[in-house]
């Protein structure tokens, strides 16, 4: 395995670095795309979102440079909802590599009894987010279906159909080896 990709858990991230991640997200002009539900709108709400006990957040690095972040929430049993955001200079193949690495890593975390914590990561993507849908597919996700009115946009107070996708440990074998 190469050392191109790395992840740092939120427990190891000081608030000033979280603010820097927010600034980079805004510089990339994707903060409203990423947090279309209004969960984070500024430095402080982003910090509060990350620090919330139900949010499992990692800063993502490519060649030791901050490249974006991912988080998992909504965990039930051994499934959780995965989300990504990558900065503009890491779009394309670097983001695909990071996304695959993130999925593969999270699906290999184990508890103190050597049992996997999660068996599947679920994606909920607004149907009109065509680039995001291509991204999740290239990261190994399989489209499972569509949920009418499955996403809500805070800015417009409108809903949109959502595409549901999933990633399993088995579908990440190649990703794990090459990231």
Backbone torsions as a table, in degrees:
resi	resn	phi	psi	omega
1	UNK	NA	139.0	177.0
2	UNK	-82.0	175.7	178.9
3	UNK	-111.9	27.6	-179.6
4	UNK	-66.2	-38.1	-172.2
5	UNK	-108.1	144.8	175.6
6	UNK	-150.8	157.1	178.7
7	UNK	-133.4	142.1	174.6
8	UNK	-126.2	126.3	-178.8
9	UNK	-69.6	152.9	-177.4
10	UNK	-57.4	-27.9	-179.9
11	UNK	-64.4	-18.9	-179.8
12	UNK	-104.2	7.5	-175.1
13	UNK	-110.2	119.1	176.5
14	UNK	-74.3	155.9	-179.3
15	UNK	-54.2	-42.6	179.8
16	UNK	-58.0	-34.2	177.6
17	UNK	-71.7	-34.6	174.4
18	UNK	-61.1	-41.9	178.5
19	UNK	-62.7	-37.6	177.2
20	UNK	-64.1	-41.1	176.7
21	UNK	-61.2	-42.0	178.2
22	UNK	-61.6	-44.9	178.9
23	UNK	-60.0	-42.2	179.0
24	UNK	-64.9	-38.6	176.6
25	UNK	-61.5	-44.5	178.5
26	UNK	-66.3	-40.7	176.9
27	UNK	-60.5	-32.3	178.4
28	UNK	-81.3	-5.4	177.7
29	UNK	60.0	38.9	179.2
30	UNK	-126.7	13.4	-179.0
31	UNK	-64.0	-38.6	-179.8
32	UNK	-76.1	-29.0	174.5
33	UNK	-69.8	-41.2	-177.9
34	UNK	-69.7	-46.1	-177.2
35	UNK	-111.3	54.4	-178.3
36	UNK	-61.0	-21.8	180.0
37	UNK	-85.2	0.6	177.6
38	UNK	81.2	11.6	-177.8
39	UNK	-63.2	-28.6	176.7
40	UNK	-140.1	129.1	-177.9
41	UNK	-129.5	-9.4	179.3
42	UNK	-160.0	-179.1	-178.0
43	UNK	-51.8	-49.3	-172.0
44	UNK	-72.3	-40.3	178.4
45	UNK	-69.6	-31.4	174.9
46	UNK	-65.0	-47.1	177.9
47	UNK	-58.3	-45.8	-179.7
48	UNK	-63.6	-38.7	177.4
49	UNK	-61.6	-48.2	-179.5
50	UNK	-63.2	-42.4	-175.4
51	UNK	-76.2	-13.9	179.8
52	UNK	-57.6	136.6	-173.8
53	UNK	-61.4	-25.6	179.7
54	UNK	-86.5	-1.5	178.7
55	UNK	-102.9	119.3	177.7
56	UNK	-104.2	104.9	-165.9
57	UNK	-118.0	140.4	175.2
58	UNK	-134.7	135.0	167.4
59	UNK	-78.2	140.0	-177.5
60	UNK	-110.1	139.4	-178.5
61	UNK	-127.1	142.2	174.9
62	UNK	-125.0	122.3	-174.3
63	UNK	48.8	44.1	176.4
64	UNK	69.9	5.8	178.3
65	UNK	-100.6	136.3	175.0
66	UNK	-58.9	124.1	-174.9
67	UNK	-116.2	-15.3	-177.9
68	UNK	154.6	-152.4	-179.2
69	UNK	-158.8	165.1	173.1
70	UNK	-142.1	158.9	175.0
71	UNK	-148.1	156.9	175.7
72	UNK	-124.8	133.4	175.5
73	UNK	-143.2	-176.2	179.6
74	UNK	60.5	35.0	-177.2
75	UNK	-71.0	129.8	174.0
76	UNK	-138.9	125.5	-176.6
77	UNK	60.0	-120.1	180.0
78	UNK	-117.4	33.9	174.7
79	UNK	-130.1	153.3	178.5
80	UNK	-153.9	159.9	-179.7
81	UNK	-93.0	123.4	-177.7
82	UNK	-101.6	145.0	-179.7
83	UNK	-140.9	147.1	-179.5
84	UNK	-132.7	155.0	166.9
85	UNK	-151.0	126.0	178.4
86	UNK	-123.6	142.0	-177.0
87	UNK	-71.4	156.7	-171.0
88	UNK	-54.5	-36.4	-177.4
89	UNK	-76.0	-3.6	179.3
90	UNK	-115.9	13.8	178.3
91	UNK	-70.3	163.8	179.6
92	UNK	87.3	-140.4	-173.6
93	UNK	-61.2	-35.6	178.7
94	UNK	-63.6	-42.4	178.5
95	UNK	-65.2	-38.8	177.8
96	UNK	-61.8	-47.0	178.7
97	UNK	-59.8	-45.1	179.2
98	UNK	-64.3	-42.3	179.1
99	UNK	-62.0	-44.5	177.5
100	UNK	-63.2	-44.1	179.1
101	UNK	-61.6	-45.4	179.4
102	UNK	-60.5	-48.9	178.3
103	UNK	-58.4	-49.5	-177.5
104	UNK	-61.8	-41.0	-178.8
105	UNK	-65.1	-50.2	-176.6
106	UNK	-62.4	-37.4	-179.9
107	UNK	-73.6	-4.3	177.3
108	UNK	-109.9	1.1	175.7
109	UNK	-67.5	138.3	-178.4
110	UNK	-123.9	159.2	176.2
111	UNK	-88.3	-175.1	-177.0
112	UNK	-71.5	-5.8	175.4
113	UNK	-105.7	15.0	177.5
114	UNK	65.8	29.3	176.3
115	UNK	-103.3	142.1	176.5
116	UNK	-62.1	138.5	178.4
117	UNK	-76.6	-39.1	-178.8
118	UNK	-130.5	144.6	175.8
119	UNK	-106.6	-21.4	-177.5
120	UNK	-149.5	142.5	170.9
121	UNK	-109.7	134.3	-177.9
122	UNK	-109.6	139.4	175.3
123	UNK	-114.6	138.0	173.6
124	UNK	-123.2	110.2	-173.7
125	UNK	-122.1	130.5	175.4
126	UNK	-54.5	135.6	-175.7
127	UNK	-55.4	-35.2	-178.1
128	UNK	-80.0	-3.3	178.5
129	UNK	-84.3	70.2	-173.8
130	UNK	-59.5	-43.6	179.3
131	UNK	-64.0	-40.6	179.2
132	UNK	-65.2	-38.3	178.5
133	UNK	-65.4	-40.8	175.4
134	UNK	-62.7	-40.8	179.2
135	UNK	-59.2	-51.2	-176.4
136	UNK	-63.8	-35.7	177.2
137	UNK	-65.6	-41.2	179.7
138	UNK	-70.5	-18.7	176.3
139	UNK	-88.0	6.3	175.2
140	UNK	100.6	3.6	-179.8
141	UNK	-77.8	149.0	176.4
142	UNK	-111.6	129.0	178.0
143	UNK	-71.5	127.7	-176.8
144	UNK	-103.9	-23.1	-178.7
145	UNK	162.2	-166.4	-176.8
146	UNK	-133.1	141.1	176.5
147	UNK	-116.0	117.3	177.4
148	UNK	-59.0	135.7	178.0
149	UNK	58.3	29.7	-172.5
150	UNK	-77.8	-10.9	176.8
151	UNK	-128.9	148.8	-179.8
152	UNK	-124.5	134.2	-179.0
153	UNK	-105.7	113.8	-176.0
154	UNK	-60.8	-42.0	-174.1
155	UNK	-62.7	-35.6	-177.8
156	UNK	-106.9	-8.2	-175.2
157	UNK	54.7	40.2	179.8
158	UNK	-120.9	154.1	174.1
159	UNK	-106.4	161.8	177.8
160	UNK	-145.5	150.5	176.7
161	UNK	-61.4	149.0	-178.0
162	UNK	-118.2	143.3	172.3
163	UNK	-96.1	129.6	-179.8
164	UNK	-103.0	133.2	178.7
165	UNK	-135.0	165.6	179.1
166	UNK	-144.7	152.5	176.0
167	UNK	-131.9	134.2	177.8
168	UNK	-117.2	164.9	178.4
169	UNK	-56.7	-42.5	-178.1
170	UNK	-62.3	-32.8	-178.3
171	UNK	-80.1	-2.3	-177.4
172	UNK	-109.7	6.2	-175.9
173	UNK	-52.7	-51.9	-179.5
174	UNK	-62.7	-39.8	-179.6
175	UNK	-60.5	-43.1	-177.8
176	UNK	-63.6	-40.4	-176.7
177	UNK	-70.0	-37.0	-170.6
178	UNK	-100.1	-6.0	-177.0
179	UNK	-84.6	NA	NA
